[in-house]
């Protein structure tokens, strides 16, 4: 639905970028590069993956960890809007692939 797409592509990425990038990096000015990727990845591996194979869970951790690192580097270099747009574009691509299945 359009409501779910709006949540997944616009609202979700905005809230996650505030939670995982903007707030922690504003509070911890000397944070090591990539640090926000860890909680971001862990937050994406939860109850929705119960019953999945260990290989799939490892892949999901790697994929979301890499994405989180990319979003953080984008945030550090270009700011919140750029990280949000990158994250939203990723979620839009995922939604498109799921819609085409």
Backbone as a ProteinNet text record, in pm:
[ID]
protein_1_A
[PRIMARY]
XXXXXXXXXXXXXXXXXXXXXXXXXXXXXXXXXXXXXXXXXXXXXXXXXXXXXXXXXXXXXXXXXXXXXXXXXXXXXXXXXXXXXXXXXXXXXXXXXXXXX
[TERTIARY]
83.6	0	87.8	30	102.4	146.7	63.1	100.9	225.4	228.5	343.8	468.1	452	564.3	620.6	532.5	576.5	656.3	608.3	679.5	814.3	817.2	940	1044.1	998.3	1091.5	1123.7	1032.8	1058.5	1073.8	973.3	972.9	1075.9	1077.2	1171.3	1316.8	1362.4	1500.7	1530.6	1435.7	1458.3	1477.6	1389	1400.4	1527.2	1561.4	1683.1	1808.5	1810.7	1928.4	1940.9	1828.8	1834.3	1885.3	1832.9	1866.2	2008.2	2047.5	2175.5	2291	2265.2	2373.2	2372.3	2267	2268.2	2287.1	2206.1	2215.4	2347.6	2387.3	2513.2	2635.4	2640.6	2758.5	2761.9	2644.7	2642	2688.9	2651.7	2689.1	2834.5	2885.2	3020.6	3099.3	3153	3220.6	3342.7	3407.5	3529.1	3503.2	3378.7	3342.8	3425.5	3474.5	3549	3459.9	3520.1	3444.3	3386.1	3260.6	3192.8	3121.9	3137	3082.4	2930.2	2862	2715.2	2662	2747.8	2704.6	2672.3	2737.2	2718.8	2576.3	2532.7	2395.2	2290.5	2321.8	2229.9	2209.2	2317.6	2306.8	2234.4	2270	2205.8	2056.4	2017.5	1875.2	1795.6	1865.3	1798.3	1800.9	1861.4	1860.6	1790.9	1664.5	1586.5	1482.7	1371.7	1266.8	1214.9	1222.8	1174.3	1261.8	1377.8	1465	1463.7	1377.8	1367.8	1334.7	1403.9	1379.8	1461.2	1531.9	1616.2	1746.9	1811.2	1937.7	2046.9	2147.5	2259.3	2327.8	2335.1	2396.2	2319.9	2187.1	2105.7	2121.2	2123.5	2139.5	2276.5	2380.9	2514	2513.5	2447.1	2436.5	2363.7	2256.2	2178.2	2261.2	2338.9	2428.1	2531.6	2589.9	2690.9	2629.7	2514.3	2449.6	2408.6	2345.7	2302.6	2421.1	2523.7	2644.9	2714.4	2725.7	2786.5	2702.5	2571	2482.6	2497	2499	2515	2646.3	2752.4	2881.5	2872.7	2812.2	2794.4	2711.7	2602.4	2518.5	2595.7	2676.2	2754.5	2856.1	2926.7	3025.4	2956.7	2838.3	2760.9	2720.5	2675.4	2637.2	2756.2	2869	2987.3	3032.4	3024.2	3073.7	2969.9	2844.1	2742.6	2623.2	2615.4	2508.5	2388.1	2292	2174.1	2093	2063.8	1977.2	2035.1	2165.1	2227.5	2219.4	2243.6	2234	2091.2	1996.2	1854.9	1816.7	1857.6	1825.2	1890.1	2013.8	2080	2004.4	1967.5	1894.5	1756.5	1688.4	1556.3	1565.9	1669.7	1688.4	1708.5	1785.7	1806.7	1674	1598.3	1470.2	1371.9	1376.1	1289.7	1326.9	1456.7	1501.6	1456.1	1466.2	1420.2	1269.6	1194.6	1049.5	1013.6	1088.3	1062	1088.6	1199.1	1230.8	1122.8	1079.4	974.6	843.2	812.9	689.4	693.2	811.3	825.3	828.4	835.6	840.5	709
-118.9	0	124.8	234.9	361.8	402.8	375.7	408.4	331.4	201.5	119.8	163.1	194.7	241.2	371.6	461.8	588.2	562.2	470	435.5	372.2	277.4	203.2	287.1	377.7	449.9	590.3	655.1	791.9	804.8	760.6	781.5	693	563.8	471.3	516	543	588.6	718.8	811.5	936.6	909.3	828.3	796.4	718	624.2	545	630.3	722.8	809.5	903.1	948.8	1028.8	945.4	822.1	734.6	680.1	633.8	563.4	650.6	764.7	851.4	987.6	1065.5	1204.4	1217.4	1148.8	1162.1	1108.9	984.1	934.8	1015.5	1056	1128.3	1271.7	1329.7	1462.5	1454.4	1346.2	1328.9	1285.3	1209.6	1153.7	1202.7	1323.1	1390.5	1314.7	1238.3	1166.5	1017.5	983.2	842.4	784.9	661.1	599	578	590.8	571.8	431.3	424.3	296.7	247.7	317.2	268.7	255.1	341.1	335	217.3	156.2	41.1	-79.9	-89	-206.2	-210.6	-107.7	-114.9	-114.9	-49.3	-49.2	-192	-265	-403.6	-491.3	-478.2	-560.1	-531.5	-407.1	-372.6	-435.1	-467.8	-527.7	-680.3	-735.7	-881.3	-906.4	-937.8	-955.2	-1062.5	-1046.5	-1149	-1182.8	-1086.2	-1115	-1217.6	-1249.8	-1349.7	-1482.8	-1495.2	-1621.7	-1733.7	-1843.4	-1956.4	-1952.3	-1842.8	-1834.9	-1909.5	-1947.8	-2019.9	-1926.4	-1983.7	-1900.8	-1827.1	-1891.2	-1826.8	-1702.3	-1711.1	-1595.8	-1484.3	-1519.2	-1418.4	-1350.7	-1428.7	-1371.5	-1276.6	-1319.6	-1232.9	-1103.3	-1112.6	-994.5	-899.9	-955.8	-872.3	-802.1	-875.8	-817.5	-709.6	-737.8	-643.1	-515.7	-529.7	-410	-338.3	-413.6	-350.4	-266.3	-322.2	-247.6	-125.2	-142.9	-29.5	77.7	34.7	128.6	205.6	136.4	203	307.7	269	361	482.8	460.4	572.4	663.6	602.8	685	770.1	711	788.2	899.9	870.4	971.7	1083.1	1044.9	1143.3	1231.7	1169.3	1245.3	1344	1302.9	1387	1488.2	1447.8	1530.7	1567.5	1513.9	1552.5	1459.8	1498.3	1416	1390.1	1493.9	1477.8	1376.4	1381.1	1288	1144.1	1124.4	989.7	938.8	1025.7	988.9	950.2	1029.2	998	866.9	842.8	716.4	598.1	611.1	505.8	486	596	588.1	523.5	555	494.7	344.3	302.3	159.3	90.4	149.3	89.9	89.3	193	196.2	84	59.9	-49	-183.9	-203.6	-328	-343.8	-237.6	-243.3	-275.5	-220.7	-248.3	-394.5	-447.3	-588.2	-677.9	-647.5	-726.7	-718.2	-601.7	-583.6	-661.3	-680.6	-750.7	-902.8	-950.7	-1096.5	-1160
0	0	0	-36.7	-39.3	100.3	200.4	338.7	381	350.8	387.8	311	184.2	103	157.8	199	258.7	386.6	468.7	592.4	562	468.5	437.7	365.1	278.5	192.9	244.1	311.8	356.9	507.6	581.7	726.4	797	762.4	825.9	811.5	689.2	674.3	749.3	751.5	824.6	973.5	1030.7	1173.5	1203.8	1116.1	1139	1124.9	1031	1017.8	1137.8	1191.3	1314.3	1431.1	1441.3	1553.5	1546	1427.8	1416	1369.3	1310.6	1265.2	1335	1315.5	1362.1	1513	1590.1	1736.4	1791.5	1756.6	1814	1771.6	1645.4	1599	1648.8	1678.2	1740.1	1885.4	1952.7	2093.4	2109.8	2012.2	2021.1	1900.7	1913.8	1802.2	1751.4	1838.2	1797.8	1773.6	1744.8	1722.2	1607.6	1624.2	1515.5	1392.6	1276.5	1152.8	1147.4	1110.1	1095.3	1219.2	1329.8	1456.8	1453.2	1379.8	1378.8	1297.7	1217.9	1137.4	1225.5	1339.6	1426.6	1484.9	1557.9	1609.5	1497.6	1385.9	1272.5	1221.2	1204.1	1156.1	1258	1383.1	1486.9	1497.2	1476.1	1482.1	1367.7	1259.7	1144.3	1146	1247.1	1265.1	1397.5	1390.1	1511.2	1493.5	1561	1559.4	1419.8	1326.5	1191.8	1119.6	1174.2	1112	1186.4	1286.2	1359	1260.9	1272.1	1184.8	1055.8	1032	912.6	937.8	830.6	842.6	894.8	962.1	1008.6	893.2	777	661.2	618.3	620	581.8	684.2	810.9	916.1	902.7	874.3	853.8	734.1	625.9	508.3	543.4	619	656.2	742.3	836.4	917.7	829.7	736.2	647.6	558.5	503	411.8	484.3	600	672.2	736.6	773.9	826.7	719.7	599.4	488.9	453.1	450.9	422.1	530.3	656	766.5	758.1	716.8	699.6	588	476.5	364.2	406.9	477.1	520.8	616.4	704	796.3	721.8	626.4	551.3	471.2	419.2	348	443.2	562.8	664.2	702.1	727.7	769.8	662.1	538.3	428.6	380.2	372.3	306.9	393.4	515.3	606	606	688.4	712.8	586.2	510.1	392.3	293.8	272.7	179	230.3	359.7	417.1	410.3	439.1	432.3	290.2	192.9	53.2	7.8	48.6	13	73.1	197.5	268.2	204.3	173.1	109.4	-28.6	-103.6	-236.5	-225.2	-126.4	-103.8	-71.2	20.8	58.4	-58.6	-142.4	-261.2	-357.8	-375	-463.3	-408.8	-279.2	-216.9	-237.7	-216.5	-234.6	-379.2	-473.5	-614.9	-648.3	-599.8	-623.8	-563.5	-443	-378.6	-455.4	-509.3	-585.4	-716.6	-772.6	-900	-885.9	-763.8	-742.1	-778.6
[MASK]
+++++++++++++++++++++++++++++++++++++++++++++++++++++++++++++++++++++++++++++++++++++++++++++++++++++

